[in-house]
Amino acid sequence: MNTAMNNSAQSITRQQQGLTLVELMVAITISLLLLAGVLQIFLGSRQTYTMQDGMGRLQENARYALDRITQDIARTGYMGCTDSTDIPLKNNLTDQGTRYDFATAVFGEDNTGVNNTDVLTLRYGSSGGIRILANLNDIVPGEDIIQLDSTNTNYDQLEQFDILTVSDCDSAAVFMITNNPTSSGGAIQHIAGVVASSGPNTGQSNIDSKVNGGFYTENASVATAFRTSSTTYLVGASINGPGNSLFANSIAADNELIQGVEDFQVLYGVNDDATLGADRYVTANNVTNGGTDWNDVVSVRITLRLNTVDPVASGNTIAKDFTTTVRLRNRGDVI
């Protein structure tokens, strides 16, 4: 009986023995190898995600920027039923500088931006025409009051200090609205000496209170009015992150369109003869060579070099060029 009890005690003792040092080291080594494999998979997945996220952001920035710019280029020069080169246009604005030279549809500056980037200015009227209901009149002595159809849905978009164009397909006039359209019942004023105190046209005013367009008296039934504006695209230091960004009109937080812009270059397709389409693509400095001018530009080719903004590969960003050519719809029929 004592022998049986001793054997049982020895069996319990053997069952309670721990791992040997060699076994423990082997287990730790295997665990470390498995952990290293899991860590490698995690790091690889993280790098892949970072790369895909960065490239996705780059593609989305490119798509947004190109869509916006190409839409503006395509409608550049629109002035109602015609374009700005086919009709006499009276500019009644006191400031007729780069943004407000509506007799010229497009204008550019070569290598004047950050890091020798280009600057592109586009001028156009909106497609939402508002019918003029009555002939011009002198309710206020010396001032042309323009009576618009206030029931038109496009009329609801008008605001005080907007730039407005009136056109009847034979001629046009550009001026700034000085009264509040929302409470005027469709009557639009453009009084001289009233300076815009807010909005994108701050500081702008009218030369006089007459549009000098007797043609409206004869063609009021076909005359329309529409908002007219311009957009200048330029590159500047990003306000919301590292590097440079593409801005619209000025370097300001509200005007920052996309980040990660390394370069912005513009070429202009110039038509030198009577045949439709561009004969050559040149930089802004060379548009006027050979007796041409800015109104001979029929298409615009832009190249944007964008990066991923944040590092995606070995601590570096990845950059890619995006190029597109856009026809000015109001300048000829083909590129």
DAQUI-V366382 format. One record per residue. N is the residue number from 0. RES is the residue in one letter. OMEGA is omega in radians with two decimals (* if undefined). Layout:
((N | RES | OMEGA) (N | RES | OMEGA))
This chain:
((0 | M | 3.10) (1 | N | 3.13) (2 | T | 3.14) (3 | A | 3.14) (4 | M | 3.11) (5 | N | 3.13) (6 | N | 3.13) (7 | S | 3.13) (8 | A | 3.12) (9 | Q | 3.13) (10 | S | 3.12) (11 | I | -3.14) (12 | T | 3.13) (13 | R | 3.14) (14 | Q | -3.08) (15 | Q | 3.12) (16 | Q | 3.13) (17 | G | 3.10) (18 | L | 3.03) (19 | T | 3.14) (20 | L | 3.13) (21 | V | 3.13) (22 | E | 3.13) (23 | L | 3.12) (24 | M | 3.11) (25 | V | 3.14) (26 | A | 3.13) (27 | I | -3.14) (28 | T | 3.13) (29 | I | 3.13) (30 | S | 3.13) (31 | L | 3.12) (32 | L | 3.11) (33 | L | 3.13) (34 | L | 3.11) (35 | A | 3.11) (36 | G | 3.12) (37 | V | 3.13) (38 | L | 3.12) (39 | Q | 3.11) (40 | I | 3.13) (41 | F | -3.14) (42 | L | 3.11) (43 | G | 3.12) (44 | S | 3.14) (45 | R | 3.12) (46 | Q | 3.11) (47 | T | 3.12) (48 | Y | 3.13) (49 | T | 3.12) (50 | M | -3.12) (51 | Q | 3.13) (52 | D | 3.13) (53 | G | 3.14) (54 | M | 3.07) (55 | G | 3.11) (56 | R | 3.12) (57 | L | -3.14) (58 | Q | -3.13) (59 | E | 3.09) (60 | N | 3.14) (61 | A | -3.12) (62 | R | -3.12) (63 | Y | -3.09) (64 | A | -3.11) (65 | L | 3.11) (66 | D | -3.11) (67 | R | -3.10) (68 | I | -3.09) (69 | T | 3.08) (70 | Q | 3.14) (71 | D | 3.12) (72 | I | -3.07) (73 | A | -3.09) (74 | R | 3.14) (75 | T | 3.13) (76 | G | -3.13) (77 | Y | 3.10) (78 | M | -3.14) (79 | G | -3.09) (80 | C | 3.12) (81 | T | 3.08) (82 | D | -2.95) (83 | S | 3.14) (84 | T | -3.03) (85 | D | -3.05) (86 | I | 2.99) (87 | P | -3.11) (88 | L | 3.08) (89 | K | 3.09) (90 | N | -3.06) (91 | N | -3.11) (92 | L | 3.11) (93 | T | 3.08) (94 | D | -3.14) (95 | Q | -3.13) (96 | G | -2.99) (97 | T | -3.07) (98 | R | -2.97) (99 | Y | 3.08) (100 | D | -2.98) (101 | F | 3.04) (102 | A | 3.11) (103 | T | -3.00) (104 | A | -3.02) (105 | V | 3.11) (106 | F | -3.13) (107 | G | 3.06) (108 | E | -3.04) (109 | D | 3.03) (110 | N | 3.14) (111 | T | -3.13) (112 | G | 3.12) (113 | V | 3.13) (114 | N | 3.09) (115 | N | 3.05) (116 | T | -3.13) (117 | D | 3.06) (118 | V | -3.07) (119 | L | 3.10) (120 | T | -3.12) (121 | L | -3.09) (122 | R | -3.03) (123 | Y | 3.00) (124 | G | 3.12) (125 | S | -3.13) (126 | S | -3.10) (127 | G | -3.13) (128 | G | 3.11) (129 | I | -3.06) (130 | R | 3.03) (131 | I | -3.01) (132 | L | -3.01) (133 | A | 3.07) (134 | N | 3.05) (135 | L | -3.10) (136 | N | -3.11) (137 | D | 3.05) (138 | I | 2.99) (139 | V | -3.09) (140 | P | 3.11) (141 | G | -3.10) (142 | E | 3.05) (143 | D | 3.05) (144 | I | -3.12) (145 | I | -3.11) (146 | Q | -3.11) (147 | L | 3.09) (148 | D | -3.07) (149 | S | 3.10) (150 | T | 3.11) (151 | N | -3.11) (152 | T | 3.12) (153 | N | 3.14) (154 | Y | -3.12) (155 | D | -3.12) (156 | Q | -3.08) (157 | L | 3.10) (158 | E | 3.06) (159 | Q | -3.13) (160 | F | 2.97) (161 | D | 3.01) (162 | I | -3.09) (163 | L | 3.03) (164 | T | 2.99) (165 | V | -3.05) (166 | S | 3.07) (167 | D | 3.11) (168 | C | 3.10) (169 | D | 3.09) (170 | S | -3.06) (171 | A | 3.09) (172 | A | -3.12) (173 | V | 3.12) (174 | F | 3.11) (175 | M | 3.08) (176 | I | -3.12) (177 | T | 3.08) (178 | N | -3.12) (179 | N | -3.08) (180 | P | -3.07) (181 | T | -3.11) (182 | S | -3.05) (183 | S | -3.13) (184 | G | 3.12) (185 | G | 3.12) (186 | A | -3.08) (187 | I | 3.12) (188 | Q | 3.09) (189 | H | -3.03) (190 | I | 3.09) (191 | A | 3.07) (192 | G | 3.08) (193 | V | -3.06) (194 | V | 3.11) (195 | A | -3.09) (196 | S | -3.13) (197 | S | 3.09) (198 | G | -3.07) (199 | P | -3.11) (200 | N | -3.13) (201 | T | -3.13) (202 | G | -3.13) (203 | Q | 3.07) (204 | S | -3.13) (205 | N | 3.11) (206 | I | 3.10) (207 | D | -3.06) (208 | S | 3.11) (209 | K | 3.07) (210 | V | 3.08) (211 | N | -3.11) (212 | G | 3.12) (213 | G | -3.13) (214 | F | -3.14) (215 | Y | 3.12) (216 | T | -3.11) (217 | E | -3.02) (218 | N | -3.12) (219 | A | -3.09) (220 | S | -3.13) (221 | V | -3.13) (222 | A | 3.12) (223 | T | 3.06) (224 | A | 3.14) (225 | F | 3.10) (226 | R | -3.13) (227 | T | -3.08) (228 | S | 3.07) (229 | S | 3.10) (230 | T | 3.07) (231 | T | 3.11) (232 | Y | -3.12) (233 | L | -3.10) (234 | V | 3.10) (235 | G | 3.13) (236 | A | -3.11) (237 | S | 3.10) (238 | I | -3.05) (239 | N | -3.13) (240 | G | -3.11) (241 | P | 3.05) (242 | G | -3.10) (243 | N | -3.14) (244 | S | 3.01) (245 | L | -3.12) (246 | F | 3.02) (247 | A | 3.04) (248 | N | 3.13) (249 | S | 3.12) (250 | I | -3.12) (251 | A | -3.06) (252 | A | -3.10) (253 | D | -3.07) (254 | N | -3.13) (255 | E | -3.05) (256 | L | -3.14) (257 | I | 3.08) (258 | Q | 3.05) (259 | G | -3.13) (260 | V | 3.11) (261 | E | -3.13) (262 | D | 3.10) (263 | F | -3.08) (264 | Q | -3.07) (265 | V | 2.99) (266 | L | -3.05) (267 | Y | 3.10) (268 | G | -3.05) (269 | V | 3.06) (270 | N | -3.08) (271 | D | -3.06) (272 | D | -3.09) (273 | A | 3.13) (274 | T | -3.11) (275 | L | 3.08) (276 | G | -3.12) (277 | A | 3.09) (278 | D | -3.14) (279 | R | 3.05) (280 | Y | -3.03) (281 | V | 3.04) (282 | T | -3.12) (283 | A | -3.10) (284 | N | -3.08) (285 | N | -3.12) (286 | V | -3.03) (287 | T | 3.08) (288 | N | 3.07) (289 | G | 3.07) (290 | G | 3.12) (291 | T | 3.05) (292 | D | -3.04) (293 | W | 3.12) (294 | N | 3.01) (295 | D | 3.09) (296 | V | -3.10) (297 | V | 3.11) (298 | S | -3.11) (299 | V | 3.11) (300 | R | -3.11) (301 | I | 3.06) (302 | T | 3.09) (303 | L | 2.99) (304 | R | -3.10) (305 | L | 3.03) (306 | N | -3.04) (307 | T | 3.13) (308 | V | 3.12) (309 | D | 3.11) (310 | P | -3.14) (311 | V | -3.09) (312 | A | 3.11) (313 | S | 3.10) (314 | G | -3.10) (315 | N | 3.01) (316 | T | 3.06) (317 | I | -3.12) (318 | A | 3.14) (319 | K | 3.11) (320 | D | 3.07) (321 | F | -3.09) (322 | T | 3.06) (323 | T | 3.10) (324 | T | -3.04) (325 | V | 3.08) (326 | R | 2.97) (327 | L | -3.03) (328 | R | 3.14) (329 | N | 3.12) (330 | R | 3.08) (331 | G | -3.00) (332 | D | -3.08) (333 | V | 3.09) (334 | I | *))
